[in-house]
Amino acid sequence: PSELGPFVTLHKGRPLQRQTVVTCLGTLPRPGPDGTPDCPMVGTEAGDILVLDPEAFTVLYKGSVPSPPAFVVPRGPGDGRYRLGVAC
């Protein structure tokens, strides 16, 4: 309680951020010529599944599951239509 005032004063001007821990990684193959980079997939402790652009590292897809994922595996024909298998 006595530390609450200085803590609030120190952090009141900063934007809120939600930090989480990575629990699993995978790659999502992209169609294209040989050498086309795969999209990284990240599972987080908050239950989020993120598919990232391999060049700009922006989020292409964000989904969520009810508990932290342990494994994430893509399945599909390779033309951009995928299903993600997630084990929590």
C-alpha positions in Angstrom: 0.0 0.0 0.0 2.7 2.5 0.8 4.5 1.7 -2.5 1.3 2.2 -4.5 1.6 6.0 -4.8 5.2 6.1 -6.2 4.4 3.2 -8.5 1.4 4.9 -10.0 3.3 8.2 -10.4 6.1 6.4 -12.2 3.9 4.5 -14.6 0.9 6.8 -15.2 2.2 8.3 -18.4 3.1 5.0 -20.0 0.8 3.1 -22.4 -0.7 -0.2 -21.2 1.0 -3.2 -22.6 0.1 -6.9 -22.3 3.2 -9.0 -22.1 3.1 -12.8 -22.4 5.4 -15.8 -22.7 5.8 -17.8 -25.9 4.8 -21.5 -25.2 5.3 -23.0 -28.7 6.5 -22.1 -32.2 5.8 -23.4 -35.7 5.9 -22.5 -39.3 3.2 -22.1 -41.9 4.4 -22.9 -45.4 3.5 -20.3 -48.0 2.9 -21.1 -51.7 5.4 -19.7 -54.1 8.7 -20.4 -55.7 11.5 -22.2 -53.9 13.0 -19.9 -51.3 9.7 -18.3 -50.3 10.0 -17.9 -46.5 7.5 -19.6 -44.2 5.3 -17.7 -41.9 6.3 -18.0 -38.2 3.5 -19.2 -35.8 3.6 -18.3 -32.1 1.6 -19.7 -29.3 1.5 -17.7 -26.1 0.8 -18.3 -22.4 -2.3 -16.0 -22.8 -3.8 -18.6 -25.2 -3.2 -16.6 -28.4 -2.1 -18.1 -31.7 -0.3 -15.6 -33.9 0.7 -16.0 -37.5 3.4 -13.5 -38.5 4.5 -12.0 -41.8 8.0 -13.4 -42.3 9.3 -10.2 -43.8 7.6 -7.4 -41.9 6.8 -9.3 -38.7 3.3 -7.9 -38.6 0.4 -10.1 -37.4 -1.4 -11.8 -40.3 -3.8 -13.8 -38.1 -4.6 -13.8 -34.4 -6.7 -16.5 -32.8 -7.2 -17.7 -29.3 -7.7 -21.0 -27.5 -8.9 -21.5 -23.9 -5.6 -22.5 -22.4 -1.9 -22.0 -23.3 -1.0 -24.0 -26.4 1.8 -26.6 -26.2 2.0 -27.5 -29.9 0.7 -25.9 -33.1 0.8 -27.7 -36.4 -0.5 -26.5 -39.8 -2.3 -28.9 -42.2 -3.5 -28.1 -45.6 -3.0 -28.4 -49.4 -0.3 -25.7 -49.6 -2.3 -23.1 -51.5 -3.2 -20.8 -48.6 -6.0 -22.9 -47.2 -4.9 -24.3 -43.9 -6.2 -25.7 -40.6 -4.1 -25.3 -37.5 -3.9 -28.2 -35.1 -3.4 -26.9 -31.6 -2.7 -29.0 -28.5 -3.2 -27.3 -25.2 
